[in-house]
Amino acid sequence: MRTANDDCVAIPLKEFLLTEQRCPPEWRPFNLYLCRDDAVVFYVGQSYVAFDRVWQHILDGFKGRSMLGRFILCNWPAALRFTIELRDARSAEFANVGHDLNAAERALIEQYAPCFNDALNPRPSPLPARYVAPGPTIRCSRSLGKLISEARHAVQADRRKAWRAEL
């Protein structure tokens, strides 16, 4: 389920992948991002265009250059249920830190104690046992096109399930 308002977008990773690296114009102002499941935040980051940075993590995961990207790929297909949240440091949520991007990221790290943020995070949340830590072995195809196809099938299955529940 996708949720959005002027200050935040929360979208399942499987739907995020269907954007196929084309940032919707209304998402360009978002400069903070979180990757999470229902219980724990895995990572908090910042970028001038958070959407592009999340894609960079995914692509760099194939090459072992992003811990977050590698984590997603090592936990495929369960990772399709992860949520990507995009936020804006200029929103009312961050007025108490003067809408400063670095301070907003720090506030989110302090609030959520993400598993993979080492800096500014004295007590990272433990990684839930149901997930595999990022490592050398990934559990999915190395083809981005195939991953996107799997995401598309998962979204279609969710829609069919929702449609049947409405009957």
WORA-V364366 format. One line per field, one symbol per residue. ss: DSSP state (2 for helix, 1 for strand, 0 for the rest). A space follows every 10 residues. Layout:
ss: ???
This chain:
ss: 0011000111 1122222000 0000222000 0111110000 1111110002 2222222222 2200002222 2222000222 2011111000 0222222000 2222222222 2200000000 0000000000 0000000000 0002222222 2222222222 2222220
